[in-house]
Amino acid sequence: MQMAKTYQGRLVAEGLRFALVVSRFNEFVTRRLLEGAMDALLRHGASEDDIDVVWVPGTFEIPVVARRLAACGRYHAVACLGAVIRGGTAHWEYIASQVARGVSAVGLETGVPTIFGVLTADSLDHAIERAGAKGENRGAVAAHSAIEMATLMGELASLPEGARRRAGRAASK
């Protein structure tokens, strides 16, 4: 029996360029996410010279900046880091939903992996916990996804263009 061709990203960041878009709002949390992301990228071989950090005022501003960075051709992946914390109104739900939609659209429009590393938390304590205070840092998780997706896209780039079109048509049937 013949084995199917398998494509999979690797956690090897050496030689890749990354942009990290970070929300300044809830900076106490987002700075921890950034630290986790930087640590993960460096641990997996990225050079500090190949990582650019771009601060935006709030989470809602992340997609437009991510779009600009993804479209410039300089980065293999863009990771978006922020924290939206539940308040007394539904405002946080609208923000979280629109940012998730926007970040997803950037990746689909540009073909550059654009990673959603925005926490949606019920409380500040919950956000701090997910930013690595008591467990896994979600900024590091976003960086791991960025590395894997960047290397996967590099592997998929070797597919002939026609094969990609045929595969897309077959998947849509």
C-alpha positions as CSV (number, residue, x, y, z in Angstrom):
1,M,0.0,0.0,0.0
2,Q,1.4,3.4,-1.0
3,M,1.6,6.1,1.7
4,A,-0.2,9.3,1.1
5,K,2.0,12.4,0.7
6,T,1.9,14.3,4.0
7,Y,2.5,17.9,4.6
8,Q,3.1,19.3,8.1
9,G,4.7,22.3,9.6
10,R,7.7,22.1,11.8
11,L,8.8,24.1,14.9
12,V,11.9,25.5,13.2
13,A,11.9,29.3,13.1
14,E,15.5,29.7,11.8
15,G,15.6,32.0,8.8
16,L,12.0,33.0,9.1
17,R,10.7,36.5,9.7
18,F,7.8,37.2,12.1
19,A,5.7,40.2,12.9
20,L,3.9,40.4,16.3
21,V,1.0,42.9,16.5
22,V,0.3,43.6,20.1
23,S,-2.6,45.6,21.7
24,R,-1.6,48.2,24.2
25,F,-5.0,48.0,25.9
26,N,-4.8,45.6,28.8
27,E,-1.0,45.9,28.5
28,F,-0.5,44.2,31.9
29,V,-1.7,41.0,30.1
30,T,-0.5,41.6,26.6
31,R,3.0,42.3,27.6
32,R,3.1,38.8,29.1
33,L,1.7,37.4,25.9
34,L,4.5,39.2,24.0
35,E,7.1,37.8,26.3
36,G,5.8,34.3,25.8
37,A,5.7,34.7,22.0
38,M,9.2,36.1,21.9
39,D,10.6,33.3,24.1
40,A,9.0,30.7,21.9
41,L,10.2,32.2,18.7
42,L,13.8,32.5,20.0
43,R,13.8,29.0,21.5
44,H,12.9,27.6,18.1
45,G,15.7,29.4,16.3
46,A,14.3,32.8,15.2
47,S,16.8,35.7,15.4
48,E,15.7,38.9,17.3
49,D,16.6,40.7,14.0
50,D,13.9,38.7,12.3
51,I,11.1,39.6,14.7
52,D,9.3,42.9,14.5
53,V,6.9,44.0,17.3
54,V,4.2,46.5,16.4
55,W,2.1,48.0,19.2
56,V,-1.5,49.2,18.4
57,P,-3.8,51.2,20.7
58,G,-6.4,48.5,21.2
59,T,-7.5,45.0,20.0
60,F,-9.9,46.4,17.4
61,E,-6.9,48.0,15.6
62,I,-5.1,44.7,15.2
63,P,-6.5,43.5,11.9
64,V,-5.8,46.6,9.8
65,V,-2.1,46.6,11.0
66,A,-1.8,42.9,10.5
67,R,-3.1,43.3,7.0
68,R,-0.5,45.9,6.2
69,L,2.3,43.7,7.6
70,A,1.1,40.6,5.8
71,A,0.8,42.4,2.5
72,C,4.3,43.9,2.6
73,G,6.0,40.7,1.7
74,R,8.5,40.8,4.5
75,Y,7.1,38.3,6.9
76,H,6.5,34.6,6.8
77,A,3.8,34.9,9.5
78,V,2.0,37.5,11.6
79,A,0.9,36.8,15.2
80,C,-1.8,39.0,16.7
81,L,-1.8,39.4,20.5
82,G,-4.4,41.1,22.6
83,A,-6.7,40.6,25.5
84,V,-10.5,41.3,25.5
85,I,-12.0,41.0,29.0
86,R,-15.7,40.6,29.7
87,G,-17.2,43.8,31.1
88,G,-20.7,44.8,32.2
89,T,-21.9,45.2,28.6
90,A,-21.9,43.1,25.4
91,H,-19.2,45.4,23.9
92,W,-16.4,42.9,24.6
93,E,-18.3,40.3,22.5
94,Y,-18.5,42.6,19.5
95,I,-14.8,43.5,19.7
96,A,-13.7,39.8,20.1
97,S,-15.9,38.7,17.2
98,Q,-14.9,41.5,14.8
99,V,-11.2,41.0,15.6
100,A,-11.4,37.3,15.1
101,R,-13.1,37.8,11.8
102,G,-10.6,40.5,10.7
103,V,-7.5,38.4,11.6
104,S,-8.9,35.4,9.7
105,A,-9.7,37.6,6.7
106,V,-6.1,38.9,6.6
107,G,-4.7,35.4,6.3
108,L,-7.2,34.4,3.6
109,E,-6.6,37.6,1.6
110,T,-2.9,37.6,1.7
111,G,-1.9,34.0,2.0
112,V,0.4,34.9,4.9
113,P,-0.4,32.9,8.1
114,T,-2.1,35.4,10.5
115,I,-2.5,33.9,13.9
116,F,-5.2,34.8,16.4
117,G,-3.5,35.1,19.7
118,V,-6.2,37.3,21.3
119,L,-7.4,36.2,24.7
120,T,-11.1,36.4,25.3
121,A,-11.4,36.1,29.1
122,D,-14.2,36.3,31.6
123,S,-12.1,38.3,34.1
124,L,-8.7,39.9,34.6
125,D,-7.6,36.9,36.7
126,H,-8.6,34.5,33.9
127,A,-6.7,36.6,31.4
128,I,-3.6,36.7,33.6
129,E,-3.8,32.9,34.0
130,R,-4.0,32.4,30.3
131,A,-1.0,34.7,29.8
132,G,1.2,32.3,31.6
133,A,0.9,33.2,35.3
134,K,-0.4,29.7,36.2
135,G,0.0,27.7,33.1
136,E,0.6,27.8,29.4
137,N,1.3,31.2,27.9
138,R,-1.1,31.7,25.0
139,G,1.4,34.1,23.4
140,A,3.8,31.2,23.2
141,V,1.0,29.1,21.7
142,A,0.4,31.7,19.0
143,A,4.1,31.8,18.2
144,H,4.2,28.0,17.9
145,S,1.3,28.2,15.4
146,A,3.0,31.0,13.5
147,I,6.2,28.9,13.2
148,E,4.3,25.8,12.1
149,M,2.1,27.6,9.6
150,A,5.1,29.5,8.1
151,T,7.0,26.2,7.6
152,L,3.9,24.5,6.3
153,M,3.3,27.2,3.8
154,G,6.9,26.9,2.7
155,E,6.3,23.2,2.0
156,L,3.1,23.9,0.2
157,A,4.8,26.5,-2.0
158,S,6.5,23.6,-3.8
159,L,3.2,22.4,-5.2
160,P,2.7,23.3,-8.8
161,E,0.1,26.1,-9.2
162,G,-2.2,23.8,-11.3
163,A,-2.1,21.1,-8.6
164,R,-3.3,23.7,-6.1
165,R,-6.2,24.7,-8.4
166,R,-7.2,21.1,-9.0
167,A,-7.0,20.4,-5.3
168,G,-9.2,23.4,-4.5
169,R,-11.8,22.3,-7.1
170,A,-11.8,18.8,-5.8
171,A,-12.3,20.0,-2.2
172,S,-15.2,22.2,-3.2
173,K,-17.2,19.2,-4.7
